[in-house]
């Protein structure tokens, strides 16, 4: 399985790598709704683990020819 994100890296809001899955505003909406990738909230800082981002993206993978 190819990884979109470095599994050994933690990403914080503002990191350009996170733009692959959505804007800062979109990530905030997902956190509020509880539908986005797993995250840590440390005070006001939001941290996404690369490993969690890869798992979340892989769960949304669509094979050509499959019904969405």
Secondary structure, 3 states (H helix, E strand, C coil): CCCCCCCCCEEECCCHHHHHCCCHHHHHHHHHHCCCCCCEEECCEEEEEHHHHHHHHHHCCCCCCCCC
